[in-house]
Amino acid sequence: ASRPRLLLLDEPLAALDQTTRARVRQALRRHLGGFGGVCLLVTHDPVEAVSLADRILVLEDGRPVQHDVPSEVSRHPRSPWVARMLGRNAWPGAATPHGVELDGGARLSASEPLPEGGRALAVVGPEAVSLHRERPGGSPRNVWAGTVREVTAAGSRLRVLVGTDGGPDVIAEVTPQAAAELELGDGERVYAAVKATEVRLVAL
């Protein structure tokens, strides 16, 4: 099998530690770049899928929900589950002239709204969410008061889960320095802000 036409990889990096996984992923990417056959890779890790695949087929509850190139899946996830798998905030709702009315009743402004009345998914990267101790002024059009529920490490940054008052749960990504300056911790009150230009709407 030195020159196979089909290569099947079932979670090839699952049992490796983080450092080894990164090295093997790079070596595998180089190998697949020169592989002349077809490779089918099964993984639960979105980083592996995006970095190794030419096309991605996403299965949710055993059903296909999206099939596209990695860049399109990353930019325009077609379900809340796909967006959250990629580490993004994702809130479904109904499109309005100015953004989206979320299923929970909160309104979200977006700089590029969709046709009114259709179903839409609002997607926001956690790095686009800013946290404040006082209500921010200036440009953010989407601001919610809330309570920090969890702070976890994500590489060199921290992911902060904020349960907002009457709005959606929001995940923000901040530096350890910013978290220390804000004195973030479970139970602390904060404001989460998102600029309308950072909200991407996807028609469902």
N, CA and C of each residue as an Amber inpcrd file, in Angstrom:
protein
   612
   0.8380000  -1.2030000   0.0000000   0.0000000   0.0000000   0.0000000
   0.8750000   1.2560000   0.0000000   1.9730000   1.2250000  -0.7170000
   2.8770000   2.3770000  -0.7150000   2.3240000   3.5430000  -1.5290000
   1.4220000   3.2500000  -2.4840000   0.8090000   4.3060000  -3.2820000
  -0.7050000   4.1140000  -3.3230000  -1.3820000   4.2970000  -2.2040000
  -2.8340000   4.0680000  -2.1760000  -3.5790000   5.1670000  -2.9240000
  -4.7320000   4.8100000  -3.4740000  -5.5880000   5.8040000  -4.1120000
  -6.5570000   6.4240000  -3.1010000  -6.7720000   5.7170000  -1.9820000
  -7.6870000   6.2000000  -0.9530000  -7.0340000   6.0380000   0.4090000
  -7.0340000   7.1020000   1.1960000  -6.4500000   7.0930000   2.5340000
  -7.5460000   7.4510000   3.5340000  -7.8130000   6.5590000   4.4880000
  -8.8390000   6.7720000   5.5070000  -8.1610000   7.0750000   6.8410000
  -8.4620000   8.2320000   7.4160000  -7.8770000   8.6510000   8.6890000
  -9.0100000   8.8990000   9.6840000  -9.0850000   8.0630000  10.7070000
 -10.1420000   8.1680000  11.7190000  -9.5630000   8.7700000  12.9910000
  -9.7760000  10.0780000  13.1690000  -9.2560000  10.8190000  14.3270000
  -7.7790000  10.4980000  14.5790000  -6.9230000  10.7510000  13.6020000
  -5.5220000  10.3320000  13.7130000  -4.7380000  11.0390000  14.8130000
  -5.1900000  12.2020000  15.2780000  -4.4250000  12.9600000  16.2640000
  -5.0700000  12.9410000  17.6510000  -6.1300000  12.1690000  17.8130000
  -6.9380000  12.2480000  19.0380000  -6.1640000  11.8620000  20.2990000
  -5.2430000  10.9130000  20.2170000  -4.5730000  10.4100000  21.4130000
  -3.2670000  11.1290000  21.7280000  -2.9790000  12.2240000  21.0330000
  -1.7040000  12.9120000  21.2030000  -1.8530000  14.1240000  22.1140000
  -0.7660000  14.4550000  22.8340000  -0.7740000  15.6760000  23.6340000
  -0.6850000  16.8830000  22.7030000  -0.9420000  18.0760000  23.2500000
  -1.0680000  19.2730000  22.4300000   0.1850000  19.5560000  21.5910000
   1.3690000  19.4570000  22.2100000   2.6040000  19.7620000  21.4930000
   2.8520000  18.7770000  20.3670000   2.7100000  17.4790000  20.6720000
   2.9110000  16.4510000  19.6540000   1.8670000  16.5600000  18.5600000
   0.6310000  16.8800000  18.9470000  -0.4510000  16.9990000  17.9710000
  -0.1340000  18.0790000  16.9350000   0.4010000  19.2100000  17.3940000
   0.7350000  20.2970000  16.4710000   1.8170000  19.8570000  15.4930000
   2.8430000  19.1480000  15.9940000   3.9310000  18.6980000  15.1160000
   3.4330000  17.6810000  14.0980000   2.6340000  16.7180000  14.5620000
   2.1290000  15.6840000  13.6550000   1.1610000  16.2930000  12.6450000
   0.3590000  17.2840000  13.0750000  -0.5620000  17.9370000  12.1520000
   0.2030000  18.6250000  11.0210000   1.3260000  19.2790000  11.3480000
   2.1370000  19.9260000  10.3230000   2.7200000  18.8960000   9.3620000
   3.2270000  17.7780000   9.9110000   3.7950000  16.7300000   9.0610000
   2.7160000  16.1100000   8.1750000   1.5190000  15.9160000   8.7350000
   0.4260000  15.3320000   7.9660000  -0.0210000  16.2780000   6.8590000
  -0.0340000  17.5780000   7.1540000  -0.4150000  18.5550000   6.1340000
   0.5730000  18.5270000   4.9670000   1.8630000  18.4230000   5.2850000
   2.8670000  18.3470000   4.2110000   2.6780000  17.0820000   3.3790000
   2.4170000  15.9580000   4.0550000   2.2300000  14.6880000   3.3420000
   1.0030000  14.7420000   2.4310000  -0.1150000  15.2690000   2.9590000
  -1.3410000  15.3130000   2.1670000  -1.2110000  16.2990000   1.0050000
  -0.3450000  17.3110000   1.1560000  -0.1360000  18.2540000   0.0630000
   0.4430000  17.5960000  -1.1670000   1.2080000  16.5200000  -0.9920000
   1.7830000  15.8060000  -2.1200000   1.1200000  14.4830000  -2.4080000
   0.0060000  14.1920000  -1.7330000  -0.6940000  12.9180000  -1.9060000
  -1.5810000  12.9890000  -3.1440000  -1.4400000  12.0260000  -4.0350000
  -2.1780000  12.0690000  -5.2870000  -3.5530000  11.4480000  -5.2420000
  -3.8940000  10.7710000  -4.1520000  -5.1930000  10.1190000  -4.0650000
  -6.1990000  10.9600000  -3.2990000  -7.2310000  10.2700000  -2.8080000
  -8.2930000  10.9020000  -2.0210000  -8.0960000  10.5390000  -0.5500000
  -8.2080000  11.5400000   0.3220000  -8.0860000  11.2940000   1.7610000
  -9.4130000  11.6530000   2.4240000  -9.9470000  10.7350000   3.2350000
 -11.1350000  10.9910000   4.0340000 -10.7120000  11.0310000   5.4940000
 -10.8540000  12.2010000   6.0990000 -10.4290000  12.4240000   7.4870000
 -11.6520000  12.6380000   8.3640000 -11.7860000  11.8600000   9.4220000
 -12.8600000  12.0240000  10.3990000 -12.2670000  12.6320000  11.6580000
 -12.8550000  13.7260000  12.1410000 -12.3210000  14.3740000  13.3370000
 -13.4110000  15.1440000  14.0570000 -13.2400000  15.3100000  15.3680000
 -14.1020000  16.1750000  16.1750000 -13.4390000  17.5240000  16.4190000
 -12.2190000  17.6930000  15.9210000 -11.4460000  18.9020000  16.1740000
 -11.5560000  19.8430000  14.9810000 -12.2160000  21.0030000  15.1390000
 -12.3560000  21.9230000  14.0050000 -11.0310000  22.4550000  13.4940000
 -10.0210000  22.5720000  14.3760000  -8.7040000  23.0340000  13.9400000
  -8.1150000  22.0570000  12.9240000  -8.2410000  20.7640000  13.1980000
  -7.7470000  19.7600000  12.2650000  -8.4880000  19.8440000  10.9410000
  -9.8020000  19.9660000  11.0080000 -10.5970000  20.0000000   9.7860000
 -10.2280000  21.1960000   8.9260000 -10.1420000  22.3720000   9.5370000
  -9.8680000  23.5940000   8.7800000  -8.4520000  23.6010000   8.2190000
  -7.4840000  23.0660000   8.9850000  -6.0860000  23.1390000   8.5480000
  -5.6990000  22.0260000   7.5780000  -6.4210000  20.9070000   7.5740000
  -6.0090000  19.7680000   6.7620000  -6.8840000  19.5300000   5.5300000
  -8.1380000  19.9560000   5.5730000  -9.0760000  19.5570000   4.5260000
  -9.1510000  20.5640000   3.3820000  -9.4710000  20.0460000   2.1870000
  -9.8190000  20.8970000   1.0460000 -11.3050000  21.2330000   1.0730000
 -12.1080000  20.2680000   1.5510000 -13.5430000  20.4710000   1.7210000
 -13.9610000  19.8360000   3.0410000 -14.9890000  20.4280000   3.6670000
 -15.4590000  19.9470000   4.9570000 -16.9340000  19.5820000   4.8560000
 -17.2690000  18.3970000   5.3640000 -18.6570000  17.9820000   5.5060000
 -18.9410000  17.8960000   7.0030000 -19.8550000  18.7350000   7.4800000
 -20.1670000  18.7810000   8.9050000 -21.4250000  17.9680000   9.1610000
 -21.3350000  17.0340000  10.0970000 -22.4770000  16.2180000  10.5000000
 -22.9510000  16.6620000  11.8780000 -24.2560000  16.8740000  12.0100000
 -24.8630000  17.2220000  13.2950000 -25.9920000  16.2350000  13.5640000
 -25.8850000  15.5020000  14.6780000 -26.8580000  14.4470000  14.9880000
 -26.9830000  13.4540000  13.8430000 -25.8460000  13.1780000  13.1860000
 -25.8300000  12.1940000  12.1160000 -26.3150000  12.6910000  10.7760000
 -26.6770000  13.9810000  10.6850000 -27.1800000  14.5360000   9.4310000
 -26.2130000  15.5930000   8.9000000 -26.0050000  15.6470000   7.5770000
 -25.1400000  16.6920000   7.0160000 -25.8170000  18.0510000   7.1090000
 -25.0960000  19.0460000   7.6340000 -25.6530000  20.3950000   7.7640000
 -24.8740000  21.4140000   6.9440000 -23.6460000  21.0690000   6.5270000
 -22.8730000  22.0110000   5.7220000 -21.7710000  21.2680000   4.9990000
 -21.5630000  21.6200000   3.7260000 -20.5110000  21.0070000   2.9240000
 -19.8930000  22.1030000   2.0710000 -18.6570000  22.4850000   2.3880000
 -18.0380000  23.5980000   1.6720000 -16.5410000  23.6040000   1.9340000
 -15.8610000  24.5720000   1.3510000 -14.4340000  24.7450000   1.6070000
 -14.2540000  25.2920000   3.0180000 -13.0990000  25.0580000   3.6480000
 -12.9040000  25.4880000   5.0390000 -13.1490000  26.9720000   5.2810000
 -12.6960000  27.8320000   4.3630000 -12.8630000  29.2630000   4.5800000
 -14.3340000  29.6590000   4.6220000 -15.1560000  29.0250000   3.7940000
 -16.5860000  29.3430000   3.7660000 -17.2880000  28.8200000   5.0170000
 -16.9030000  27.6260000   5.4750000 -17.4760000  27.0850000   6.7110000
 -17.1300000  27.9910000   7.8840000 -15.9040000  28.4990000   7.9140000
 -15.4780000  29.3770000   9.0030000 -16.2060000  30.7160000   8.9660000
 -16.3640000  31.2870000   7.7570000 -16.9850000  32.6090000   7.6330000
 -18.5010000  32.5580000   7.7420000 -19.1090000  31.4970000   7.1840000
 -20.5680000  31.4350000   7.1250000 -21.0760000  30.0870000   7.6470000
 -20.9280000  29.8150000   8.9420000 -21.4830000  28.5700000   9.4940000
 -22.9940000  28.5490000   9.3260000 -23.5460000  27.3820000   8.9840000
 -24.9620000  27.2830000   8.6400000 -25.8520000  26.8100000   9.7850000
 -25.3080000  26.6650000  10.9640000 -26.1330000  26.3260000  12.1260000
 -25.4130000  26.8110000  13.3740000 -26.1710000  27.0500000  14.4650000
 -25.5100000  27.4430000  15.7170000 -24.4730000  26.4270000  16.1680000
 -24.7500000  25.1480000  15.9320000 -23.8200000  24.1070000  16.3680000
 -22.4920000  24.2160000  15.6290000 -22.5500000  24.4570000  14.3230000
 -21.3110000  24.5910000  13.5380000 -20.5160000  25.7960000  14.0210000
 -21.2000000  26.9130000  14.2390000 -20.5100000  28.1240000  14.6930000
 -19.8560000  27.9030000  16.0580000 -20.5690000  27.2810000  16.9680000
 -20.0070000  27.0550000  18.3070000 -18.8730000  26.0480000  18.2630000
 -18.9590000  25.0700000  17.3660000 -17.8660000  24.1190000  17.1970000
 -16.5940000  24.8480000  16.7820000 -16.7590000  25.9280000  16.0120000
 -15.6220000  26.7180000  15.5570000 -15.2070000  27.7680000  16.5890000
 -15.8640000  27.7730000  17.7590000 -15.4900000  28.6850000  18.8340000
 -16.1110000  30.0560000  18.7460000 -17.1850000  30.2160000  17.9700000
 -17.8060000  31.5240000  17.8030000 -19.1220000  31.6180000  18.5710000
 -19.5080000  32.8400000  18.9080000 -20.8410000  33.0790000  19.4130000
 -21.8180000  32.9270000  18.2520000 -22.9680000  32.3150000  18.5090000
 -23.9500000  32.1100000  17.4460000 -25.3450000  32.1700000  18.0460000
 -26.1560000  33.1060000  17.5140000 -27.4940000  33.3160000  18.0750000
 -28.5090000  33.3600000  16.9440000 -29.4750000  32.4220000  16.9030000
 -30.5030000  32.4330000  15.8600000 -31.6210000  33.4110000  16.1820000
 -32.3040000  33.8610000  15.1320000 -33.4200000  34.7740000  15.3110000
 -34.0410000  35.1430000  13.9870000 -34.8080000  36.2400000  13.9890000
 -35.4840000  36.7270000  12.7840000 -34.8120000  38.0080000  12.3120000
 -34.5690000  38.0960000  11.0110000 -33.9190000  39.2770000  10.4460000
 -34.8270000  40.4960000  10.5540000 -34.2370000  41.6390000  10.8900000
 -34.9360000  42.9120000  10.9860000 -34.2290000  43.9190000  10.0750000
 -34.8150000  45.0980000   9.8690000 -34.1460000  46.0850000   9.0180000
 -32.7790000  46.5180000   9.5350000 -32.5390000  46.3210000  10.8340000
 -31.2800000  46.7970000  11.4200000 -30.3820000  45.6730000  11.9330000
 -30.8250000  44.4300000  11.8190000 -30.0120000  43.3330000  12.3290000
 -30.8330000  42.0770000  12.5140000 -31.0240000  41.6750000  13.7710000
 -31.7700000  40.4430000  14.0480000 -32.4250000  40.5330000  15.4170000
 -33.6440000  40.0210000  15.5020000 -34.3060000  39.8580000  16.7920000
 -34.0870000  38.4170000  17.2210000 -33.3180000  38.2230000  18.2830000
 -32.9460000  36.8870000  18.7080000 -34.1490000  36.1470000  19.2640000
 -34.0680000  34.8180000  19.2440000 -35.1860000  34.0000000  19.7130000
 -35.5520000  34.2940000  21.1580000 -34.6080000  34.7480000  21.9540000
 -34.8880000  35.0830000  23.3490000 -35.5210000  36.4520000  23.5290000
 -35.6550000  37.2210000  22.4360000 -36.2880000  38.5270000  22.5150000
 -35.3360000  39.7030000  22.4030000 -34.0490000  39.4900000  22.6280000
 -33.0830000  40.5810000  22.5360000 -32.8780000  40.9770000  21.0780000
 -32.4770000  42.2220000  20.8640000 -32.2020000  42.7230000  19.5190000
 -30.7050000  42.9460000  19.3380000 -30.2440000  42.6450000  18.1440000
 -28.8310000  42.7580000  17.8300000 -28.6810000  43.5630000  16.5520000
 -27.8830000  44.6180000  16.6000000 -27.6550000  45.4550000  15.4190000
 -26.4950000  44.9080000  14.6000000 -26.6500000  44.9630000  13.2810000
 -25.6000000  44.5280000  12.3570000 -25.4520000  45.5680000  11.2630000
 -24.2380000  45.7490000  10.7820000 -23.9930000  46.7690000   9.7590000
 -24.4740000  46.3410000   8.3880000 -24.6480000  45.0130000   8.1600000
 -25.1170000  44.5120000   6.8710000 -26.3110000  43.5920000   7.1010000
 -27.5080000  44.1510000   7.3050000 -28.6860000  43.3340000   7.6000000
 -29.1310000  42.5020000   6.4010000 -29.9390000  41.4770000   6.6980000
 -30.5250000  40.6110000   5.6770000 -31.9600000  41.0590000   5.3950000
 -32.5920000  40.5270000   4.3500000 -33.9960000  40.8600000   4.0970000
 -34.8650000  40.5550000   5.3140000 -35.7550000  41.4760000   5.6340000
 -36.5410000  41.3920000   6.8580000 -37.4580000  40.1670000   6.8520000
 -37.5860000  39.5350000   8.0220000 -38.5420000  38.4560000   8.2220000
 -37.9750000  37.0610000   8.1100000 -36.8610000  36.8880000   7.4020000
 -36.2810000  35.5570000   7.2630000 -35.5210000  35.1300000   8.5100000
 -35.2740000  33.8410000   8.6150000 -34.4810000  33.3210000   9.7190000
 -33.0100000  33.6460000   9.4800000 -32.3330000  34.0080000  10.5370000
 -30.9270000  34.4080000  10.4240000 -30.1480000  33.9100000  11.6200000
 -28.8630000  33.7310000  11.4100000 -27.9370000  33.3640000  12.4760000
 -26.9220000  34.4790000  12.6230000 -26.8590000  35.0840000  13.8000000
 -25.8690000  36.1280000  14.0810000 -24.6140000  35.4670000  14.6240000
 -23.4810000  35.7060000  13.9630000 -22.2100000  35.0860000  14.3470000
 -21.2270000  36.1830000  14.7310000 -20.6080000  36.0010000  15.9090000
 -19.6390000  36.9830000  16.4130000 -18.4420000  36.2250000  16.9780000
 -17.2590000  36.5610000  16.5190000 -16.0530000  35.9530000  17.0690000
 -15.8230000  36.4190000  18.4940000 -15.3620000  35.5540000  19.3890000
 -15.1340000  35.9560000  20.7780000 -14.1030000  37.0650000  20.9230000
 -13.1870000  37.1650000  19.9640000 -12.1810000  38.2300000  20.0090000
 -12.7920000  39.5930000  19.7160000 -14.0180000  39.6130000  19.1270000
 -14.6950000  40.8740000  18.8110000 -15.5510000  41.3840000  19.9660000
 -15.6480000  40.6180000  21.0450000 -16.4310000  41.0190000  22.2130000
 -15.5070000  41.7000000  23.2150000 -15.8250000  42.9310000  23.5830000
 -15.0280000  43.6390000  24.5870000 -15.7840000  43.6540000  25.9130000
 -15.0360000  43.5790000  26.9960000 -15.6210000  43.5710000  28.3410000
 -15.2290000  44.8430000  29.0740000 -16.1710000  45.3700000  29.8660000
 -15.9670000  46.6300000  30.5780000 -16.5930000  46.5360000  31.9640000
 -16.0270000  47.3000000  32.8930000 -16.6110000  47.3890000  34.2250000
 -17.7410000  48.4130000  34.2640000 -17.6150000  49.4640000  33.4530000
 -18.6510000  50.4870000  33.3460000 -19.2590000  50.4100000  31.9510000
 -20.5040000  50.8470000  31.8260000 -21.1470000  50.8100000  30.5160000
 -20.3480000  51.6500000  29.5230000 -19.9200000  51.0550000  28.3940000
 -19.0760000  51.7930000  27.4470000 -19.8740000  52.7980000  26.6350000
 -19.2310000  53.8880000  26.2970000 -19.8310000  54.8520000  25.3910000
 -19.2350000  54.6780000  24.0130000 -19.5070000  55.6180000  23.1250000
 -18.8770000  55.5730000  21.8090000 -19.5870000  54.6720000  20.8340000
 -18.8080000  53.8810000  20.0570000 -19.3380000  53.2040000  18.8800000
 -20.0950000  51.8960000  19.1070000 -19.8540000  51.0930000  20.1700000
 -20.5670000  49.8090000  20.2470000 -22.0790000  50.0000000  20.2850000
 -22.7920000  49.3240000  19.3720000 -24.2450000  49.4370000  19.3300000
 -24.9220000  48.2910000  20.0630000 -24.1720000  47.2550000  20.3980000
 -24.7290000  46.1140000  21.1160000 -24.0210000  45.9940000  22.4570000
 -24.7300000  46.3270000  23.5190000 -24.1480000  46.3190000  24.8640000
 -25.1130000  45.6160000  25.8080000 -24.5850000  44.6510000  26.5790000
 -25.3960000  43.9520000  27.5700000 -24.6760000  43.9490000  28.9110000
 -25.4300000  44.1710000  29.9700000 -24.8950000  43.9620000  31.3120000
 -25.0420000  42.4830000  31.6420000 -24.0990000  41.9590000  32.4120000
 -24.1800000  40.5370000  32.7420000 -23.2310000  40.1460000  33.8420000
 -23.1850000  38.8480000  34.0900000 -22.3720000  38.2730000  35.1620000
 -21.4110000  37.2460000  34.5960000 -20.1570000  37.3100000  35.0060000
 -19.1630000  36.3270000  34.5740000 -19.5100000  34.9730000  35.1830000
 -19.6560000  33.9720000  34.3210000 -19.9820000  32.6210000  34.7780000
 -18.7700000  31.7050000  34.8180000 -17.8090000  31.9710000  33.9180000
 -16.6570000  31.0650000  33.8390000 -15.5160000  31.7500000  33.1160000
 -14.2990000  31.5020000  33.5820000 -13.0830000  31.9750000  32.9130000
 -12.1820000  30.7660000  32.6940000 -11.8430000  30.4900000  31.4330000
 -11.0120000  29.3320000  31.1180000  -9.8700000  29.7410000  30.2000000
  -8.7860000  28.9960000  30.2460000  -7.6280000  29.2660000  29.3930000
  -7.8840000  28.7470000  27.9910000  -7.4530000  29.5230000  26.9860000
  -7.5410000  29.1200000  25.5780000  -6.2340000  29.5220000  24.9150000
  -5.2290000  28.6660000  25.0370000  -3.9070000  29.0150000  24.5350000
  -3.3200000  30.1300000  25.3750000  -2.8960000  31.2040000  24.7180000
  -2.2960000  32.3320000  25.4290000  -3.3360000  33.3650000  25.8680000
  -4.6100000  33.0930000  25.6260000  -5.6720000  34.0200000  25.9930000
  -6.6600000  33.3460000  26.9340000  -7.6210000  34.1150000  27.4110000
  -8.6490000  33.5980000  28.3080000 -10.0120000  33.7620000  27.6510000
 -10.8480000  32.7410000  27.7950000 -12.2270000  32.8050000  27.3060000
 -13.1440000  33.0400000  28.4990000 -13.9760000  34.0430000  28.3660000
 -14.8460000  34.4540000  29.4660000 -16.2960000  34.2830000  29.0340000
 -17.0460000  33.4730000  29.7870000 -18.4650000  33.2790000  29.5170000
 -19.2570000  34.2500000  30.3780000 -20.0730000  35.0820000  29.7280000
 -20.8770000  36.0870000  30.4170000 -22.3500000  35.7700000  30.1890000
 -23.0930000  35.5960000  31.2690000 -24.5380000  35.4490000  31.1850000
 -25.1640000  36.8250000  31.2810000 -25.7780000  37.3070000  30.2020000
 -26.2740000  38.6780000  30.1680000 -27.6930000  38.7690000  30.7230000
 -28.0770000  39.9700000  31.1100000 -29.4100000  40.2260000  31.6590000
 -30.3930000  40.4150000  30.5120000 -31.1720000  39.3940000  30.2010000
 -32.1600000  39.4970000  29.1480000 -31.6150000  39.3400000  27.7490000
 -30.3350000  39.0790000  27.6100000 -29.7280000  38.8810000  26.2990000
 -29.1200000  37.4950000  26.2030000 -28.3290000  37.2460000  25.1660000
 -27.7300000  35.9230000  24.9910000 -26.5020000  35.7300000  25.8770000
 -26.1620000  34.4780000  26.1390000 -24.8660000  34.1910000  26.7400000
 -23.7850000  34.5750000  25.7260000 -22.7360000  35.2260000  26.2090000
 -21.6990000  35.7610000  25.3350000 -20.3450000  35.2170000  25.7570000
 -19.5510000  34.7770000  24.7830000 -18.1790000  34.3550000  25.0480000
 -17.2380000  35.4270000  24.5270000 -16.3820000  35.9300000  25.4020000
 -15.3650000  36.9150000  25.0270000 -13.9960000  36.2880000  25.1780000
 -13.0530000  36.7540000  24.3790000 -11.6690000  36.2750000  24.4560000
 -10.7800000  37.4670000  24.7630000 -10.0650000  37.4010000  25.8890000
  -9.2460000  38.5330000  26.3290000  -7.8580000  38.0430000  26.7070000
  -6.9250000  38.9790000  26.8150000  -5.5840000  38.6350000  27.2560000
  -5.5690000  38.4820000  28.7730000  -4.6280000  37.7300000  29.3190000
  -4.5180000  37.6380000  30.7740000  -4.3330000  39.0000000  31.4370000
  -3.6060000  39.9040000  30.7640000  -3.4050000  41.2470000  31.3080000
  -4.7330000  41.9850000  31.4190000  -5.5720000  41.9030000  30.3580000
  -6.8780000  42.5640000  30.3970000  -7.7630000  41.9600000  31.4760000
  -7.7110000  40.6300000  31.6290000  -8.5150000  39.9750000  32.6570000
  -8.0920000  40.4210000  34.0470000  -6.7690000  40.5960000  34.2510000
  -6.2790000  41.0530000  35.5530000  -6.6900000  42.4970000  35.8160000
  -6.6060000  43.3420000  34.7840000  -6.9810000  44.7450000  34.9600000
  -8.4660000  44.8990000  35.2670000  -9.2910000  44.0330000  34.6580000
 -10.7330000  44.0760000  34.9050000 -11.1330000  43.2960000  36.1550000
 -10.1590000  42.5600000  36.7310000 -10.4180000  41.7150000  37.8980000
 -11.5670000  40.7490000  37.6250000 -11.4540000  40.0660000  36.4810000
 -12.5070000  39.1480000  36.0820000 -12.4690000  37.8790000  36.9240000
 -13.6170000  37.4190000  37.2980000 -13.7520000  36.1890000  38.0630000
 -15.2120000  35.7970000  38.1180000 -15.4880000  34.5620000  38.4990000
 -16.8680000  34.0920000  38.5750000 -17.6960000  35.0130000  39.4660000
 -18.8650000  35.4010000  38.9440000 -19.7800000  36.2270000  39.7210000
 -19.5880000  37.7250000  39.5740000 -18.5300000  38.1570000  38.8970000
 -18.2930000  39.5860000  38.7320000 -19.2400000  40.1720000  37.6830000
 -19.6820000  41.4180000  37.9270000 -20.5630000  42.1120000  37.0020000
 -19.7450000  42.8610000  35.9540000 -20.1290000  42.7040000  34.6810000
 -19.4240000  43.3570000  33.5860000 -20.4280000  43.7890000  32.5200000
 -19.9350000  44.5550000  31.5520000 -20.6820000  44.8750000  30.3450000
 -19.9630000  44.2210000  29.1690000 -20.7350000  43.5320000  28.3200000
 -20.1960000  42.9430000  27.0910000 -20.6590000  43.8000000  25.9200000
 -19.7300000  44.1780000  25.0540000 -20.0500000  45.0730000  23.9390000
 -19.5480000  44.4870000  22.6240000 -20.3600000  44.6620000  21.5790000
 -20.0070000  44.1970000  20.2370000 -20.3890000  45.2830000  19.2400000
 -19.4520000  45.6940000  18.3930000 -19.7690000  46.6520000  17.3470000
 -20.6220000  45.9980000  16.2680000 -21.5080000  46.7930000  15.6770000
 -22.3780000  46.2670000  14.6150000 -21.5650000  45.7430000  13.4440000
 -20.3930000  46.3240000  13.2010000 -19.5520000  45.8700000  12.0830000
 -18.9410000  44.5020000  12.3330000 -18.9810000  44.0230000  13.5830000
 -18.4090000  42.7260000  13.9270000 -19.4380000  41.6150000  13.9020000
 -20.7070000  41.9570000  13.6260000 -21.7750000  40.9610000  13.5970000
 -21.9820000  40.4900000  12.1590000 -21.7880000  39.2050000  11.9160000
 -22.0220000  38.6350000  10.5970000 -23.3420000  37.8590000  10.6260000
 -24.2480000  38.1800000   9.7160000 -25.5300000  37.5040000   9.6410000
 -25.5240000  36.4730000   8.5040000 -25.9870000  35.2690000   8.8200000
 -26.0640000  34.1840000   7.8500000 -27.5190000  33.7740000   7.7150000
 -28.0410000  33.7690000   6.5110000 -29.4260000  33.3360000   6.2680000
 -29.5570000  31.8370000   6.5230000 -30.6130000  31.4620000   7.2300000
 -30.8540000  30.0400000   7.5290000 -31.9720000  29.4970000   6.6480000
